Amino acid sequence: MSDVMKTSEPNATGRFAEALREWGPEKNGRQTLSPAEAEEWCRRLARSHNENFLLVSWLLPRGLRQHFFNVYAYCRWADDLADEIADCERSLELLAWWRDELAACYGGEARHPVFVALSRTIAECSIPQQPFADLISAFEQDQRVFGYDTFAQLRDYCRRSADPVGRLVLHVCGEFTDEQAAWSDSICTGLQLANFWQDVARDLDMGRVYLPREDCERFGYTREQLESRLTNEAFVELMRFEVDRAREFLKAGMPLVPRLPGRLQVDIDLFARGGLKILDRIEQIGYRVWEQRPVVTKRDAAGLLAGSLCRRFWRGVGGSSRRREID
């Protein structure tokens, strides 16, 4: 780990470069923030990065919000160590450091502000180490793998890059069961697949291809056509197939929503239906994602939120959901 212990990070990009200089590996062994200060640090981090997360956190029960800020901060840093470092080998070094910090946290020696704050969340919510470790594994894979031969390989990637987030949510809310985790996995994988098909062009710009080679071959879409971003009948049929498969994953997970308490129903319903809306938009542009990136507009988002709130209200009126709120 000696190569990781640097006082500057020329390979980091954007505002993360400054964060890494301040709280990167050179800070090892120096716990400079109290638990209360570390939690405030995580709150500021979450509020400065993600408008969608702020909306979701507003919908959450007040007593759980800090736990979600802490989990978000962990995911944000892991993601930035993968995506905001220009050199893949350097990124792998830093992800190895992050894995060591995770192990130290579970060993009772939290050092980084994220882990100082996360320690209370892990203890109070009885969160196992595996979901956190799985995310690091997926981000490490991003530095080595830039395409997938089979859907099984892509699904395994989603199992480690997307599904752990849903499982962490269930643990934080005290709602983890094997059955509910399976529904959550289906929603998380479906949402990630929807994001992949939304961003086919952007991913190719970064040298990544998430369309499985076996699917391209099944529909007769060649690598040369993909690299030239050709929209033809084969590509349209390929994308129709991928969109339908992602939609099946999202819909298969929907039984989770009424099984959850109160406001959490709204959050999960909103996420799932946001993924479905992305797929609808892809379909509406004739699957021509090379030429146009389908987006969910603010008007769409407002409609999705209103619909989720209404469904939560009518489930409550009908007595089909548990009447418990986490305050």
HELIX and SHEET records of a PDB file:
HELIX    1   1 SER A    2  VAL A    4  5                                   3    
HELIX    2   2 PHE A   16  TRP A   23  1                                   8    
HELIX    3   3 PRO A   25  LYS A   27  5                                   3    
HELIX    4   4 PRO A   35  HIS A   49  1                                  15    
HELIX    5   5 GLU A   51  LEU A   59  1                                   9    
HELIX    6   6 ARG A   62  LEU A   64  5                                   3    
HELIX    7   7 ARG A   65  ASP A   83  1                                  19    
HELIX    8   8 CYS A   88  TYR A  106  1                                  19    
HELIX    9   9 PRO A  113  CYS A  125  1                                  13    
HELIX   10  10 GLN A  130  ASP A  142  1                                  13    
HELIX   11  11 PHE A  151  SER A  161  1                                  11    
HELIX   12  12 ASP A  163  VAL A  172  1                                  10    
HELIX   13  13 ASP A  178  GLN A  198  1                                  21    
HELIX   14  14 VAL A  200  ASP A  205  1                                   6    
HELIX   15  15 ARG A  213  ARG A  218  1                                   6    
HELIX   16  16 ARG A  223  GLU A  227  1                                   5    
HELIX   17  17 GLU A  233  ALA A  252  1                                  20    
HELIX   18  18 MET A  254  ARG A  259  5                                   6    
HELIX   19  19 GLY A  262  GLN A  284  1                                  23    
HELIX   20  20 LYS A  298  GLY A  318  1                                  21    
END                                                                             
